[in-house]
Amino acid sequence: MKTSFIAAFLSCALLLTGCGSKQEEKEAEEKAAADSPADALQAIADKAKEMGDRKAVDPVDFRKLKDLLPETLAGMSRTEATGEKTGAMGFTVSTAEAKYKGSSDESLDVEIVDTGGIAGVSTMALAAWSIAEIDKETTTGYEKTTTIEGYKAFEKYNNESKSGEINVLVADRYVVNVEGNNLSVDQLKDALKAIDLGKLNDMK
């Protein structure tokens, strides 16, 4: 998970700008739902511009992010916990990641990324779903955007492989990724609930 993020970070670092607020994102979503399709698209474009116009801030110490990753999640024990601050072209991000293993074949990866040092357009590149509306079903699963604890989120799940992910954007700068194998959707959601998103929202 971390490798893919760093690759995305390096490819996006030149696109820089800032961070914003959950309330502004919520207002944009409400406007998109209430207006015509053309107005909805304009609301998304306005949100993208708003995020792109913001200035970067120093990311928090990755150790603070690691503190949000508990020793057990969804009945599984943590087997590894890592963190780092990564920089490129003068810009930095903080990342914390934990891996969990169950008694059988269950596994879970959780990653928290503070994009404050790159933010804006780069944040949108890492979480493109945050400015989109997605609702798709197939014979094997689904993917959709939703709201979790007041934050924009993205769910994707495969019923055949019992694998999926839930991603949440907090305060327009923190990206929380939960990915699991041989787990139910409810177990993924329980794992996410164990992470204090409110504390993350207030972290500076």
Sequence and secondary structure as in RCSB ss.txt:
>XXXX:A:sequence
MKTSFIAAFLSCALLLTGCGSKQEEKEAEEKAAADSPADALQAIADKAKEMGDRKAVDPVDFRKLKDLLPETLAG
MSRTEATGEKTGAMGFTVSTAEAKYKGSSDESLDVEIVDTGGIAGVSTMALAAWSIAEIDKETTTGYEKTTTIEG
YKAFEKYNNESKSGEINVLVADRYVVNVEGNNLSVDQLKDALKAIDLGKLNDMK
>XXXX:A:secstr
 HHHHHHHHHHHGGG      HHHHHHHHHHHHHS HHHHHHHHHHHHHHHHTS       HHHHHTTS SEETT
EEEEEEEEEEEEETTEEEEEEEEEEE SSS EEEEEEEE TTT HHHHHHHTGGGGS  EEE SSEEEEEEEETT
EEEEEEEETTTTEEEEEEEETTTEEEEEEEES  HHHHHHHHHTS HHHHHH  
